[in-house]
Amino acid sequence: MNTITPQQLFSDYKDILAKDTTGLVKLKVTIKKLNELFKRAEEKNSEKLYKIVASPIIGLDDNKEISDKEAFDTFVSHRQRTTEYLANKDGVMFDKLTLADMLIKDFTNAFELDKKLLVRLVAIDRMLNDKVDNMNDLYFQPAGRLITELNQSVNDWNFWVTLLDRRIRNSASHLDFYYDEKTSQFKGKETITVTNHGHKLKRINCFLISPKKFLNEILPNAINAAQSFWAAGILLCLEPHSEYYDQALEMLN
């Protein structure tokens, strides 16, 4: 197996922080905060931290199947197709609804990848809190439960958790999120609980998301959540190589 060089890692890092990255300012803040938590975990048990951070690609020592490289590759390949389709927006075959469907798929792919990374963040949080973690168990926990655990932690993960829009993810997973060409809005449905004469009842609530909000905030947030994890992981790997590490930190300013 070929070893990835510091030069390659630094090149990947620069790609993440490219000037045309949507939401770059927020992404930099997220990477810095994530890096601070990673550094604290590194002080507790550097070997364990490295294994957790690397596990989305290579799995665990006792369970190589807990690897999510396929999810990452799926996200990247679909995102590339969306980018190529958008580049041909002036072509006769371009269709706005097709693009909207592709963007929604990009979001769901990004969220599913984020959910897998969320498992690793909970494992790191448990390290910081001196709690026993079991990645084999965490891996199968629903996103909501993992997010709740981070929200209840003494460590502040809000900067990362708030990048995930569960309402849209749940709506899209039930095929209830789509672009409505008549209103030029994204429409979705969610289940809410209301109180009627003292009784709690479930109801379906419809909501609207503007294309601007979806394209400039919601989708970039979901993508940046994953990007911040990879970037913070690269910083860990570059730490022994000061010529690259110092440059990488400087790029966050």
N, C-alpha and C positions, 0 to 999 in steps of 0.2 A: 504494500500500500504506500503510495506516495505521501510524504509529509508536506503539509501546507506550510509554506514559508512565511516569515513575518511580512515580507514584501507583498505577498498575495493577500494576506489578511488586511494589511493597510489599504491595499487597492480596493478590496471589498468594502472596507469602512468608508472610504472616500465616495464610493458609489452610493452608499446609504445617505450620506450627507451632501449629495449633489445639489447644486444651486436651484435646480428645477424641481426638487422634491417638494410636494405640496405639504404645507404645515411644518416647514423646516424649523421655525422658531420654537414651536411647541415640542417638536421632536428632540431638539437639542436639550431642552429643559428636562424632558422625560429621560433621556440617556444619562444626563448628569445625576439625577436623583436615583435612577436604577443603579448606576455605578457606585454611588455612595453605599447603598444597601449591600451590593455585591462585595464591596471592600470590607464591610463589617463582617459579613459571613466568611470571607476569606481569612480573616484574623482568627475566627473560631475553628475552622477546619477547611483549609484550602483544597486538599485532595477531594473531599466530599463535594465541595462547591463546584470544582471543575467537572466532576462526573455528572452533576445535576445539569449544569449548563450545556455540556456536550451531549446529554442523553437524547435531545430531539433528533440528533443526527445518527448517533451510534448505539442508542439504547443503553441499558444498564448491564452491569457485569452479570447479574443473575437473571436478566430478562432482556435479551437483545431485541425482542419484538416491540418493546416500548421505544420505538424510533418513529419519528414523524417526518422523515425526509420526503416521503411520498406526498404528504400534505403540503409541504413547502414547495415541492416541484410542481404540484398541481396548481397551486396559487400563482406561482411565477409564470407558468406556461399560459394559463388563462388570462392573466393580466397582460401578458405580451400580445395576445390575440386582440384584446380590447384596445390596446394602444394602437395596433396596426389598423384596426377597423376605424378608429376615430381619426387616424391620419388620412383616411380616404373619404372624409365626410362630404367632400364636394363631388364624389362619384355618383353616377346614376343609380347604383345598386345600394346606396346608403339608406338606411331606414332608422328613424329615431327610436322606434319601439324595440328594434333589435339591439341597438346600443344600450337602451335602458335595461333590457334583460341581461346583457353582458355585464353592466355595471353592478346590478344587484347580485349577480353570481360572484363577481369580484369581492363584493362585501361579505357574502356568506362564506366564501373560501377563506377570506382574511380572518373572519370571526372564528371559524373552526380551528384555524391555525393558532389564533390567540388563546383559544380555550386550552389547547394542548400545552402552550407555554405557561398558561395560568397554573397548571399542575406544578410546574417547576418553581414558580414564584411562591406557591403555598409551601412547598418543600423547603425553600430557602427561608421563608418566614418562620417555619418551625425550627429550623437550625438556630435562627437568631433568638428565638424564645426558649431555647433548650428543651424543645419538645421532640418526642419520637415521631419521625415521619415514615410513611410507607408509600413510596411512589407507586407501587403496584396497586395499592388500594386507591390512592388519590386519582390515578389515571382514569378511573371509571366513575368518579364523582361528577354530578351535573355542574355546569358552569355556575349556576346560581349559588350552590352550596360553597363552592370555592371562593367566589366573590364575597360572600357573607363572611367567610373566615378571615379574609384579608381586611375587610371593613372593620372587623371586631378586634383586629390585632393592635398591639401597642405601637407597632411600627406603621408609619404612614405610607400606604400603598394607593391612596386616593388618586394621585397623579396618573397612575397607570390604569386603575380600574375604571375611571370615568371616561376612558377612551373607548370603552366597549358599550355599544348600544344594544342592550338585550331586547328591548321592545321591538326593534326592527328585525333583529336576528330571529326572534320567536315568530314574528309575523311572516317573515320570508320562509322559514322552515315549514310553515303550514300553507304555503302558497298563497298567502293573504297580503303580500306586499308587491305592488306593481306600479308601473307608470301609466297614468290615465291621460291619454293624448287630448281629450276634450278639455280638461281643466289645466293641462300642462303641470300637473302635480304628481308626486308619488303618493299613493294611497296605501293604507295598511289597516289591519284590524288587530285588536288586542283584547284579552279577557280581563275585565276589571271586577272588583267586588264592591257592591253598593249595599247600603242599609235601607230597607223599606219596612216601616212600622216595626222596627226592632229586629228584623230578620235580615241576615246577610244573604245576598243573592249574587250570582255571577251574571254579568252582562257583557255583550260585545260592544266595544267602543271603536269607532272609526277615527283615524287620524290622518293628517296630511303633512307631507314633508316637501318643501320646495326643492326643485332641482339644485339651486344654488347651495342650500344647506347640505344636501346629500353629497354633492360633488366637492364642496370646499371644506366640509367639516366632518360629516359622519363617515364617509368612505376613507378619507385620509387618516382619521383617527384610528380606524380599525387596522389600516396598513402600518401606521406609525407605531402601534403597540408592538407588533412583531419586529419591526425594524429596530426599535429601541432595545429589545432583548438581544438581538444578534449583535448590535453595536456594543452594548455593555459586555457581552461575552468576548468580543474581539479585544476590547480594552484589557480584559484579564490576560488574554494570551500575549498581548503586546507589552505588558508590564515589564518583563525582563529585558526588553529591547528598547532602551531609552530613546534611541534616535527616531523610532516610530511612535512610541508611546507619548512622548512629549508633543509631537506634532498632532497626534490624535486628540489629545486633551485640548490643545490650543484651538482646534476646529470647533469646539463646543462653545467658545466664547463669542 
